[in-house]
Amino acid sequence: MNPEPDNDYNDNTSIHDEDSVHSLESDDNMSQVSIIYDRLMETSPVIPDDIIHLFTTSLGQSKDFDKISKPEICDELISTENYRNQWFSEDTAEKREQREIREKMEIQLKNKRIRQMHIDDVKHFKEAFRGLNSRDPLREEIIDNLKDKIEITVLENIIDELQLISDRLNVDASDNI
């Protein structure tokens, strides 16, 4: 038994071909064709006047003549401003640079807020621990209790930072005695 259809028509190929035709007719492809056409016109050789005249007279009678995009050489200037890549204009570059600076500042501010929240969490834990146990928590106790809330390396840095501040305050207090 032959699994292939009896006729020569292959369904997969025809569907693929139809999809190709539809994708070629899409607006994106038409605009790309227009851009490529404009580029070719910019680099194309000079067209003789009699050919231009023939073009204008034969198509000038058409009701859609105004809708046809004509090359510059046929006495019509079409601005390429719409097709220019806006990413590299001075305004866009300046706006992009300002946006990048603003985004970096927002990230830095967010990171500072998060760090301050973590520092506050460690301080609150130490105060609560001191209230319950009448002693300061050990480094390992702080890490064990806050490791699910704060990344361990960040937590260790905060503990070290708070310990340095505490040591400085103790040194300053002993100097005043």
N, C-alpha and C positions, 0 to 999 in steps of 0.2 A: 504494500500500500504506500503510495507516494504522498507525503505530507504537504508537498507544494501544490498550489492551485494548478488546474489543468491549463489555464490560459497563460500567455506570456506576460500578463500584467503583474507587476510586483507592487503590492500595497505599500511596503516600506519606502521604496524609492519614490513613489508618487506623492506620498505624504511629505517626505523630505523636500522634494522639489517644490511643492505648494508652499511649504513653510519658507523656503528660500525666496520664492517670489514675493510672499507677503512681507518678509523682513526687508527685502530690497525696496519695497514701496513705502516703508515707514518714513515718518517726518524726519527722524534723526539722520537717516541715510540720505534723504533728499537735501537736507541742509549741508551735509558733508560733501555731497556732489556739487552743490552750489559753491562751496568754499574752494574745492579743488578746481572747479571751472574758473573761478576768479583768479586763482593763482596761475593757472595755465594761460589765461588771457594776459596777465601781467608779463609773462615771459614769452608770449607767442610772437611770431614774426608779423610784420606789417601786412595788413589786408588791403589789397588794391581797392581804389575808390569805386570801380565798376561793380565789384562784388558787394560792397556795402550798399550801393544804390539798389542793386537787385534784391538784396535782403530787405531793405526798407520798403521798396515798392511791392514786393510779393507778399510780405507779411503785414504791411501797413493797412491793407484793406480788411484784415481780420478784425472781428469785434473784440477779440482778446489781446490785441496788439499792446495795449497799455499794461496788461498783466504780465506780459512776457518780460523776463529780465534780460536786458540787452547789454552787450559789452560797451565799454567806454568808447570804443572806436566808432560805434554807431551813434555818436553824438548824445549819449546819455551817460551821465555820471552817477554811479551808484556808490554811495559811501561804504567803505569797508569797516567803518567804525563799529558796526554791530558785530563784526566777526573778529575784532581785535581781542586778544587775550587780556582781560582786565587785571590779571594777577600781578602784572609787572608795572602798572602805572604808578606814578609817584604817590597819588592819594591812597591807593590801595596798599602800597608798601608801608606808608606811614601808619595807616589804620591797623594793618596787620602787626606792625611793630608795637604800637600802643596796646593792642589787644594782648599780645604776648607778655608785655610787661605787666599789664593789669592781672592776667591770669597767674603769673609767677608770684605777684604780690598777694593775691587771694590764696594761693596754695601755701605761701609762707605764713600768712595770718592764720589759716586753718590749722596748720601744723603747730603753731604756737599755742592756739586754743586747746588743741588736743593734748599737747604736752602739759599745759597748765592743769587740765582736767586730771591727767594721770598723777601729777604732783599732788593735787588736792586729794585724790583717792588714797595715795600712800599716807599723807598726813592724817586723814580721817581714820584710816585703819590703825595707825600708830596710836592716835588718841584713844580710840575705842579699846584697843588692846591694853593700853596703860590703865584705862578705867576698870577693865575687868580683872587684870592680872597684877596690878600694882607694880609693873616693871615694863621696860621698853622691850619691844619684840626683837628677836634675833633676825638677822638678815634672811635666813632660810625660812623663818616663819612668815615674813612679809612676802617672800617669793611664792611660797606654797599657797598662801591665801589669795594672792592677786594675779597669779600667772594665767588664770583663765580670762581675766579682764584686760590685762596689759601684757604686751609681748615681753618676754623674759629679758632680752638685751636692753630694752627701753627701761624696764623696771630696775635692772641692776644699775643703769646709769643714774636714774633718779635717786635710788638709795645712796649711791656714792656721793651725788651732789648734795643731798640733804645732810649726809654725814659730815661733809666738808664744812657746810654752813654751821652745823652744830658745833664742830670742833673749833671753828673760828670764834664763835660766840663764847665758848667756854674759855678759850685763851684770853679773849678780851676781858671777860669777867674776872679772871684770875689776875690779870695785870692791874686791875683797878683796886684789888684788895690790898 
